[in-house]
Amino acid sequence: MLEKPPRVISNTTPIITLSVLGRLTLLRDLYTEVSIPPAVYAEVMAGGAGRAGTAELRRAGWIRTVPLHDPRRADLLVDLDRGEAEAIALAMELDADLLLLDERLARRHATRLGLTITGSLGVLLKAKERELVTEIHPLIQELRRNKIRLSEDVVQQALRLAGEA
C-alpha cells in the first residue's frame, strides 16, 4: 500500500533559508508537497526579484498556496506577523502533520496549540538522516555568511544531533 505524503505547512523563513542554500527542493524530496497560506507567499515575494526565495518559490510547483477557510483564526494570533499567524491557522485547518516554523514566539504558540513543528535546521537534520545532504555544518556556516540569524543553542543542538559537534 502506498504511504500517503504528510500534510506539511511552511512559514516564510524556512523557504527563504533553504533558498539561500540553493536547497529548497529538500522540502519536495522530504515531504513531496508543501502548502503555504497567502501571507507567506506575499512575504516571500515582497523581497522582490533577485532576493532569496522569490524565483525559487515561483518555480516550485510542489509548493501550493492554500487560502484559509476562516482567516479570522489567524487574526487571533495578534502578537505574530501575518505569515506566522496564517501558517499556524492553516496547519490547524488542514490538520497538518508538520508545521515548518523558525521563530521562537510562533513556535510557542504552535506547540501550545498541539501542532507538530520543526524548523529550517530540523529540515536539514532530516535531509542528513535521509542522506540527501552529507553534512549540515557547512550549510549552517553558509547561512551565517548570508546573515541568517540562528540561535547558538539551536545550532549546537543541531550539530550534536547530526553527530557533527
N, C-alpha and C positions, 0 to 999 in steps of 0.2 A: 504494500500500500504506500502511495506517495505521501510524504510528510508535507503538511500544509506550511507555507512560509510564515514566519512570525509577523504579526502586525507591529510595525515599528514606526514611531513618530519622531521627528527631529526638530530641534530648535535651530536657530541660526548659527550659533558658534561652532557646533561640530561640522557643519557644512563648510564654513569658511576655513576652519582649522585643517580639515582634511584636504581642502582645495589648495591651501598654502603648500602642502606637502606633495601636491600632484597625486593624491591618493583617494579622491572622493569615491572612486569605483570600489574601494574596500567595502563601502556600505552595500553596494549591489552584490558583491561577492559573498558577503556575510549574511545578508538579510533578504536578498532577491529584490524587494521593493521597499521603498521608504515613503511615508506620507508626511506632508508638511501643511500647516494651515496658511491661509493667505498672508498673514502678517509676517511670517517667516520668509516667504517668497519676497515680499516687499522689502524686508530688511536686507536680505542678500542683494537684491537688485539696486537698493539705494546706494551701494558702493560705487555704482557706475561702471562703465566699460573699463576693462583693464584691472579692476580690483578683484582680489581673490574671491572666487565663488560665483561671480556673475556669469561668465561664459560656461563654467563647469555645470552650473545648475541648468542653464538653457539646454545644454547637450545631454543632460541626464534624464532620458525618457523614463527611467525606472524610479525617479523621484516625482511623485504626483502631488499636486496641490489639491487639498480637500477642504471645502468650506465647512465651517461649523454649522451644525443644525441649530444650536442655541448659542449665539455669540454672547448672550448675557452671562453665561457661565464664566467666560474669560473676564468679564467686567468685575467679577467678584474678587479677582486677584489684583487688587489695586496697587500693591506695592511692587509689582513686577512690570517689566516692559511688555509691550503688547505681544511680541513674538513668543516670549516665555509663557505668558498667560494663555495665549491661544494654543500653544503646543500642549500644555497641561490639559486644557479643556478638550482638545481633540483626542488626546490619549484616553481621557475618561469616556468621551462619547463612543469611541471605537473599541473600548475595552482592550487597549493596546497591550501587547506582550512586553514591549520595551519602549522607553522614552529616552532619547538622547538629549542630554541636558548638562551643561557645564557649570552654570552659575550657582553659587552656594545657596542663596536665598530661594531660588526657584527649585533647587533640589530638595530643600527642606519642605517646601510646600508639597511637592510631588510625593515625597516619602510619607508625609502626614496623610495624604490622600490615598495611600496604598498602592501607588504606581511603582513598577519596577524600572529603575533608571540605571544608566551608565553614561559616561562622558566620552570625550574625544580620546583620552588616554585608555579608557576601557575598551574602546573600539580597536585601538592599536594593540592592546594586550590580546584581545580575541583573535585579531589578524595574525599575531605571532603564534598563538596556540594552534591556529589552523594552517600555519606555515605559509601565510600569504606575505609576511614580512619576516626577515631573519632576525632583526634587532630593532628595538624601539628607542634605544639611547640616541642614535644618530638622528632619528626623527624628532625627538624632543629638542635636541640641540638646534635643529633646523627651525623649529617653531620659535624658540627663543631668539634666534638670529632675526626672525621676521616679526619680532615684538609681540608675539602671542604670550599673554600672561598666564603663567602656570604656578600654582602654589608649590613651594619647595617640598612640603609634606606629601602632597599628592604625587609629585614626580618621584620622590624617594620610594613611596609605597608601590608605585607602578614598576619601578626598576627592580625592586625586591621580588614582586610577583612574577616579573619576566625573567628572573634569575640573572639580572644584569647589574645588581648593586655592587 
